[in-house]
Amino acid sequence: MLYNSTRGGETGRTASQAILEGLSRDGGLFMPEELPKLDKGLRELSGLSYQELAYEVMKEFLTDFTEEELRHCINSAYDSKFDTPAIAPLVKKDNAYFLELFHGKTIAFKDMALSILPYLMVTSARKNHVEDKIVILTATSGDTGKAAMAGFQDVPGTEIIVFYPKDGVSRFQELQMRTQQGDNTHVAAIIGNFDDAQTGVKQIFGDQNFAKELKEHGCVLSSANSINIGRLVPQVVYYVYAYCQMLAQGEITEGEEINVCVPTGNFGNILAAYFAKHMGVPIARLLCASNENRVLTDFFGSGTYDKNREFILTSSPSMDILVSSNLERLIYLSTGRNAEECRDLMQSLYTTGKYQITDAMKQFIADFYGGSATEEQVFATIRTLKDRTGYVIDPHTAVAKTVYDRYLAETGDARKTVIASTASPFKFAPAVMEALGQKDEKSDVFMVIDDLSRISGVSEPKAIQDVRTADIRHNTVCEIPKMENTIRDFLF
Ligand SMILES: *Cc1c(COP(=O)(O)O)cnc(C)c1O
């Protein structure tokens, strides 16, 4: 399996090369030359552990990894770092199946991919005789940064640098990042929003002079953002796993179609579901749920992607995004893998902030349904679900639940639906408490967490305890034009 850039500038990369490079040098994203199929039936796969299933899925994409290498990566990642042997349990509540993706080290779904990416990367470096230190450069809207640092902490031969928007993440997320341990971890708050951070990081990746300067210092840049194919591939696994769990538990019969509903920001998680569909999981519709930053909802409705609008800070900050990078991969597929057409659309996005797709492309993506939720609706959903079932969800997951409820009312589509549950409610305790009608003005976020624990009857995850007792280690603040300087300060 080889990988090509969505913009045509690079072709024929192996999986390990694509993982090392992260973003293609032409600014495009790496795509496998075809979407592979599972080589075993879902019934057979439903007897496997998460780790065994991960191997069956990932081996189809990462074909230049040996079985031993890949199993080593998988087994190192999905171990007791997760607080349940199921790794991604499926919980049936109300009218939906919540796929809990928050049982890793940082209690959000990005752990699913970022706990394995460092192993994939170190293995890829060895395979490609890379001697330089790998410098992971990441822009985060809150969760990626911490999850990436937790994954890369003290991994030999790597440094990790994280930029986050100073006022664009939750207090707890900021604490999580600023208390991060490890001699190779670096964090800076930028004065700007997430899109500024992401654009800044993309520009640094495209700066050839800076790359040369780094090389002179024995460093090479790579990305842990969800544009890295090494992030996307591990995420395909849990959609296959969800279907297998439903099959094993007798919730569905073999071949029965399901829907998935994904709270979406950068479009990585839902794209992984789309890949799972193409691998052979009977997924009918992909419900793309947005918060008040509803660029994607409008896009799926109209065929026009337009980021020229106000950027809104919501209670689901990891979805406060106006440029969903991974959408480029779907656009590329919808052009029939026409890199030139894809490049032109992305160029238009860069220069005018928008682009429009053709009717044929619209037809191609018709399996997607876009919906959005207001802050008020999100809070009502959290409260109603708790009242009805006792189950407490976080604001990101609640965006998805809101959109699913509306979809169900609109369409009456009776297919069973998996909702990607992307964060523990404890990670967003103040918003969740407010939603439950217990607005908590306590200035100490940990006291709010204690209150949530009492109200929900769920004890706090270990990840919370760890942050509670840790010292602040990172204090850097940086202006957007100074990002390269900050990197120099960190590395040289
Ligand atoms: C990152 C994140 C999302 C959005 O996922 P994408 O892959 O960027 O679409 C949703 N919820 C949480 C909690 C996240 O951390």
PDBQT file of the ligand as one rigid body, heavy atoms in Angstrom, charges set to zero:
ROOT
HETATM    1  C1  LIG A 501     -10.579  16.446  18.978  1.00  0.00    +0.000 C 
HETATM    2  C2  LIG A 501     -11.882  16.215  19.600  1.00  0.00    +0.000 A 
HETATM    3  C3  LIG A 501     -13.060  16.168  18.838  1.00  0.00    +0.000 A 
HETATM    4  C4  LIG A 501     -13.053  16.377  17.340  1.00  0.00    +0.000 C 
HETATM    5  O1  LIG A 501     -12.445  15.315  16.659  1.00  0.00    +0.000 OA
HETATM    6  P1  LIG A 501     -11.939  15.522  15.159  1.00  0.00    +0.000 P 
HETATM    7  O2  LIG A 501     -11.241  14.262  14.818  1.00  0.00    +0.000 OA
HETATM    8  O3  LIG A 501     -10.995  16.696  15.216  1.00  0.00    +0.000 OA
HETATM    9  O4  LIG A 501     -13.119  15.797  14.322  1.00  0.00    +0.000 OA
HETATM   10  C5  LIG A 501     -14.257  15.905  19.492  1.00  0.00    +0.000 A 
HETATM   11  N1  LIG A 501     -14.311  15.744  20.826  1.00  0.00    +0.000 NA
HETATM   12  C6  LIG A 501     -13.202  15.800  21.600  1.00  0.00    +0.000 A 
HETATM   13  C7  LIG A 501     -13.342  15.638  23.070  1.00  0.00    +0.000 C 
HETATM   14  C8  LIG A 501     -11.958  16.024  21.017  1.00  0.00    +0.000 A 
HETATM   15  O5  LIG A 501     -10.875  16.070  21.798  1.00  0.00    +0.000 OA
ENDROOT
TORSDOF 0
